[in-house]
Amino acid sequence: MAKEQWAETAVGAVVIAAAAGFLAYSLTVGGAGAGHGYQVQAKFGQVGALAPGAVVSVAGVKVGTVSSITLDPKTFLAVVKLDLDSKTSLPADSVAKITSDGLLGGQHISIEPGGSTDNLKGGSEIENTQGAVDLFGLVGQFLRPSAPPAGAAPAGAAPAPAPSVPPDAKAGAGV
């Protein structure tokens, strides 16, 4: 009986050691121990499915993460706070765009550097932004177009016939 208890204890110790190894690995790969750098914010009219933890990239290279998303109660714009790597200096007139990883993929922020000689600093705001595009809404508009303008024929209807001109009116027109 004592041998069985010893074996169970040994297996438990191995499981705990493996869990600790996975935790240490995930913290080093995820960069939880790394220093953040500096934080900037950007305001968007639509964030779509963007979530905290999403990647912030420049030219496809990760330079930071989304730290929080809140709503400004005065302007009703989404305020997105970005943690950027301290090694990355971005011009003050850079453009932040919310882009999709694919048709069904997640969303991230792509920053296009501007040409300003001044750089973004901690606490500053990226003024030029482009919100998320609602792909499903665009597909829905394509599949189900809105009502035609007033006076237009409904879709699939034959065009209205041209007004008929009596034959004698044509003959007298040239005289």
Backbone hydrogen bonds, N-H to C=O, Kabsch-Sander energy under -0.5 kcal/mol:
donor,donor_aa,acceptor,acceptor_aa,energy
5,Q,1,M,-1.6
6,W,2,A,-2.0
7,A,3,K,-2.1
8,E,4,E,-2.2
9,T,5,Q,-2.2
10,A,6,W,-2.2
11,V,7,A,-2.4
12,G,8,E,-2.3
13,A,9,T,-2.3
14,V,10,A,-2.1
15,V,11,V,-2.3
16,I,12,G,-2.4
17,A,13,A,-2.3
18,A,14,V,-2.4
19,A,15,V,-2.3
20,A,16,I,-2.3
21,G,17,A,-2.0
22,F,18,A,-2.4
23,L,19,A,-2.3
24,A,20,A,-2.4
25,Y,21,G,-2.4
26,S,22,F,-2.6
27,L,23,L,-2.1
28,T,24,A,-1.9
29,V,25,Y,-2.6
30,G,26,S,-2.4
31,G,27,L,-0.8
32,A,27,L,-1.5
33,G,27,L,-0.7
34,A,31,G,-0.9
38,Y,36,H,-0.5
38,Y,84,L,-2.0
40,V,82,L,-2.1
41,Q,124,S,-2.0
42,A,80,V,-2.2
43,K,126,I,-0.6
44,F,78,A,-2.6
50,L,47,V,-1.9
53,G,66,V,-3.3
54,A,51,A,-1.9
56,V,64,G,-2.5
57,S,109,I,-2.8
58,V,61,V,-2.3
61,V,58,V,-1.9
63,V,56,V,-3.1
64,G,56,V,-1.3
65,T,83,D,-2.0
66,V,54,A,-2.2
67,S,65,T,-0.6
67,S,81,K,-2.8
68,S,81,K,-1.2
70,T,79,V,-2.4
72,D,77,L,-2.9
76,F,72,D,-2.4
78,A,44,F,-2.8
79,V,70,T,-3.4
80,V,42,A,-3.1
80,V,78,A,-0.7
81,K,68,S,-2.6
81,K,79,V,-0.5
82,L,40,V,-3.3
83,D,65,T,-2.9
84,L,38,Y,-3.2
84,L,82,L,-0.7
85,D,63,V,-3.2
88,T,85,D,-1.7
89,S,87,K,-0.7
90,L,88,T,-0.6
92,A,118,D,-3.1
94,S,91,P,-1.5
95,V,112,E,-2.5
96,A,128,N,-2.4
97,K,95,V,-0.5
97,K,110,S,-2.8
98,I,130,Q,-2.1
99,T,97,K,-0.7
99,T,108,H,-2.7
101,D,106,G,-3.2
108,H,99,T,-2.4
109,I,55,V,-2.4
110,S,97,K,-3.1
110,S,108,H,-0.5
111,I,57,S,-3.2
112,E,95,V,-3.0
112,E,110,S,-0.5
120,L,90,L,-3.2
123,G,39,Q,-4.0
124,S,121,K,-2.3
126,I,41,Q,-2.9
127,E,125,E,-0.8
128,N,94,S,-0.7
129,T,127,E,-0.7
130,Q,96,A,-2.1
132,A,46,Q,-2.7
135,L,133,V,-1.3
138,L,134,D,-2.0
139,V,135,L,-2.4
140,G,136,F,-2.3
141,Q,137,G,-2.1
142,F,138,L,-1.8
143,L,139,V,-2.6
144,R,140,G,-2.6
152,A,149,P,-2.0
157,A,154,P,-2.0
169,A,166,P,-0.9
170,K,166,P,-1.1
171,A,167,P,-1.5
172,G,168,D,-2.0
173,A,169,A,-0.8
174,G,170,K,-0.6
174,G,171,A,-0.5
175,V,172,G,-0.6
